[in-house]
Amino acid sequence: MGPNMFGKRVGPLTTEPEHMASNHPEQIAALISETDAPTDAPTERLDVQSLGPPKPLKQTLERLTELDDDTVLVQFNDRTPQHLYPKLEDRGYDFESVETDDATVTVIWRR
C-alpha cells in the first residue's frame, strides 16, 4: 500500500470482504492510529461510497453536526473528497485521507 496524501503509510488492509476495514472495528482503530486523530475517542463510521456528488459531502457535514465534539468520524468514499476538505477546515476540523484497495477513507476529528 502506498503513502497517503500526507506521506504516511497505512495498512495492512485487504480487499477480502471478511478483512475490509469498513466491516471491522479493529481495523478502523488501526487505521485511526496511523493518523493524528485521537485514538481513545469514540468513533462513527459513514459509508458514502455508493452515493454520487454532492450527497457524500452533504451527509458528512450533516453527520458531523450530530456528533459530540470528541467523536472521530471515519468516512468511506469511492473517491477523494476534495470539495469536503476546505469545508472541514472552515468548520474547525482536522482530517487525513488514506487510499485503500477498496475505498478512500477520510478520518475527521475536531481540533
C-alpha positions, 0 to 999 in steps of 0.5 A: 500500500502506498503513502497517503496524501500526507506521506504516511503509510497505512495498512495492512488492509485487504480487499477480502470482504471478511478483512475490509476495514469498513466491516471491522472495528479493529481495523478502523482503530488501526487505521485511526492510529496511523493518523493524528486523530485521537485514538481513545475517542469514540468513533462513527463510521459513514459509508458514502461510497455508493452515493454520487456528488454532492450527497457524500459531502452533504451527509458528512457535514450533516453527520458531523453536526450530530456528533459530540465534539470528541467523536472521530468520524471515519468516512468511506468514499469511492473517491477523494473528497476534495470539495469536503476538505476546505469545508472541514477546515472552515468548520474547525476540523482536522482530517487525513485521507488514506487510499485503500484497495477498496475505498478512500477513507477520510478520518475527521476529528475536531481540533 
